[in-house]
Amino acid sequence: MLQERHSQWYLLALGLAVFVQTLWFGFIALDDAKHIWQNPYVSSLSLSNLEFFWREAYYGLYIPVTYNLWALLAEVSQSFFAPHKVTKFSALPFHGLNLILHLCNTWLIYQILSWWFVVSQSSREQASPEKGWLIALATLPFAVHPLQ
């Protein structure tokens, strides 16, 4: 059991080591402009702007929870971080949340695989110590690959 727990932490540490550099990346020009820093409903936080995303799709996407979260992150970005010359926002809070969500999903995949390979508590106690490392190896591609 101790080894299984360690393999989780090593896996999360590896995912963090791979993606921590993204915290200092900026926004990309593909779709961040229209969805985040040029989006008038995201760039100024108000109740009517937050409600807009629940009523209508924006650029063909109906993702109100995501847009509302981006609006809150934009407010945090404008309030606590130095703004970028072009975008008016710091990308750090956006990338930070993405990194946290990625690590949480990596942990969740590890847990699902653990549950899948162990059907009862009695077999968990009799499982070999290598089981945790095998599950970590199966989760590794998700943890470190940038496009899942």
C-alpha positions as CSV (number, residue, x, y, z in Angstrom):
1,M,0.0,0.0,0.0
2,L,2.9,2.4,0.8
3,Q,4.4,1.9,-2.6
4,E,1.1,2.4,-4.4
5,R,0.7,5.8,-2.6
6,H,4.2,6.8,-3.6
7,S,3.6,6.0,-7.2
8,Q,0.7,8.5,-7.3
9,W,2.8,11.3,-5.9
10,Y,5.7,10.6,-8.3
11,L,3.2,10.6,-11.2
12,L,1.7,14.0,-10.1
13,A,5.2,15.4,-9.5
14,L,6.2,14.4,-13.0
15,G,3.1,16.0,-14.5
16,L,3.8,19.1,-12.5
17,A,7.4,19.2,-13.6
18,V,6.4,18.8,-17.3
19,F,3.7,21.5,-17.3
20,V,4.8,24.0,-14.6
21,Q,6.6,26.0,-17.4
22,T,3.2,26.8,-18.9
23,L,2.4,29.2,-16.1
24,W,4.7,31.8,-17.7
25,F,3.4,31.3,-21.3
26,G,1.1,33.9,-22.8
27,F,-2.2,33.5,-24.6
28,I,-2.1,32.0,-28.1
29,A,-3.6,33.7,-31.2
30,L,-5.6,30.7,-32.3
31,D,-8.8,31.2,-30.3
32,D,-7.8,32.9,-27.0
33,A,-8.3,36.3,-28.5
34,K,-11.9,35.8,-29.5
35,H,-12.9,33.8,-26.5
36,I,-11.0,35.5,-23.7
37,W,-9.2,38.8,-24.1
38,Q,-11.3,40.3,-27.0
39,N,-14.6,38.9,-25.6
40,P,-16.5,41.9,-24.2
41,Y,-18.5,39.6,-21.9
42,V,-15.4,38.1,-20.3
43,S,-13.3,41.3,-20.1
44,S,-15.7,43.2,-17.8
45,L,-17.3,41.3,-15.0
46,S,-21.0,42.0,-14.4
47,L,-24.0,40.0,-13.6
48,S,-25.6,40.7,-17.1
49,N,-22.3,39.6,-18.8
50,L,-22.3,36.3,-16.8
51,E,-26.0,35.8,-17.6
52,F,-25.3,36.3,-21.3
53,F,-23.5,33.0,-21.6
54,W,-26.4,31.1,-20.1
55,R,-28.8,32.6,-22.7
56,E,-26.8,32.4,-25.9
57,A,-23.9,30.7,-27.5
58,Y,-20.8,32.8,-28.1
59,Y,-18.9,32.1,-31.4
60,G,-20.9,28.9,-31.7
61,L,-20.0,27.5,-28.3
62,Y,-22.5,27.1,-25.6
63,I,-20.1,26.6,-22.6
64,P,-21.6,28.8,-19.9
65,V,-19.7,27.4,-17.0
66,T,-16.4,27.8,-18.8
67,Y,-17.1,31.3,-19.9
68,N,-18.2,32.3,-16.4
69,L,-15.1,30.8,-15.0
70,W,-13.0,32.7,-17.5
71,A,-14.7,35.9,-16.6
72,L,-13.9,35.4,-13.0
73,L,-10.3,34.5,-13.9
74,A,-10.1,37.6,-16.0
75,E,-11.2,39.7,-13.1
76,V,-8.6,38.1,-10.9
77,S,-6.0,38.6,-13.6
78,Q,-6.8,42.3,-13.9
79,S,-6.9,42.8,-10.1
80,F,-3.9,41.0,-8.9
81,F,-1.5,40.5,-11.9
82,A,0.4,42.8,-14.2
83,P,-1.6,43.2,-17.4
84,H,-0.1,42.2,-20.7
85,K,0.4,45.1,-23.2
86,V,-1.9,43.6,-25.8
87,T,-4.3,41.3,-24.0
88,K,-5.0,43.4,-20.9
89,F,-4.8,40.1,-18.9
90,S,-2.1,38.0,-17.4
91,A,-2.4,34.4,-18.6
92,L,-1.0,33.1,-15.4
93,P,-4.3,32.5,-13.6
94,F,-5.7,30.8,-16.6
95,H,-2.7,28.5,-17.0
96,G,-2.6,27.9,-13.3
97,L,-6.2,26.7,-13.2
98,N,-5.5,24.5,-16.2
99,L,-2.5,22.9,-14.5
100,I,-4.5,22.3,-11.3
101,L,-7.3,20.7,-13.3
102,H,-4.8,18.6,-15.3
103,L,-3.2,17.3,-12.1
104,C,-6.6,16.5,-10.6
105,N,-7.6,14.6,-13.7
106,T,-4.4,12.7,-13.6
107,W,-5.0,11.7,-10.0
108,L,-8.6,10.7,-11.0
109,I,-7.5,8.5,-13.8
110,Y,-5.0,6.8,-11.5
111,Q,-7.8,6.2,-9.0
112,I,-10.2,4.9,-11.6
113,L,-7.5,2.5,-12.8
114,S,-6.8,1.4,-9.3
115,W,-10.4,0.7,-8.6
116,W,-10.7,-1.1,-11.9
117,F,-7.8,-3.4,-11.2
118,V,-8.8,-4.0,-7.6
119,V,-12.3,-5.4,-7.2
120,S,-12.5,-5.9,-3.4
121,Q,-10.8,-4.7,-0.3
122,S,-9.4,-8.2,0.4
123,S,-7.7,-8.4,-3.0
124,R,-6.2,-4.9,-2.4
125,E,-4.5,-6.2,0.7
126,Q,-3.1,-9.2,-1.2
127,A,-2.0,-7.2,-4.2
128,S,1.7,-7.0,-5.1
129,P,3.5,-3.8,-4.3
130,E,4.3,-3.4,-8.0
131,K,0.6,-2.9,-8.8
132,G,0.8,0.9,-8.0
133,W,3.7,1.3,-10.4
134,L,1.9,-0.5,-13.1
135,I,-1.1,1.7,-12.7
136,A,1.1,4.8,-12.7
137,L,2.8,3.5,-15.9
138,A,-0.7,3.2,-17.5
139,T,-1.6,6.7,-16.4
140,L,1.7,8.2,-17.5
141,P,0.8,9.1,-21.1
142,F,-2.1,11.2,-19.9
143,A,0.0,12.9,-17.2
144,V,2.8,14.0,-19.5
145,H,1.4,14.2,-23.0
146,P,0.3,17.8,-23.9
147,L,-2.6,16.6,-26.2
148,Q,-4.9,14.1,-24.6
